């Protein structure tokens, strides 16, 4: 569900979700979307978002 929801957001290039570890790695174009958009999309699907985003550049 996480992978599908986030992959539908414009600007997302790839999503690798790990339900066991309860995390996801998202590669995206930061001129088209943001972590806040991911959080909002997941909350619309009634999925709980834990923690804060970590960024790797």
Helices and strands as residue ranges (DSSP letters): H 2-7, E 12-18, E 23-28, H 35-44
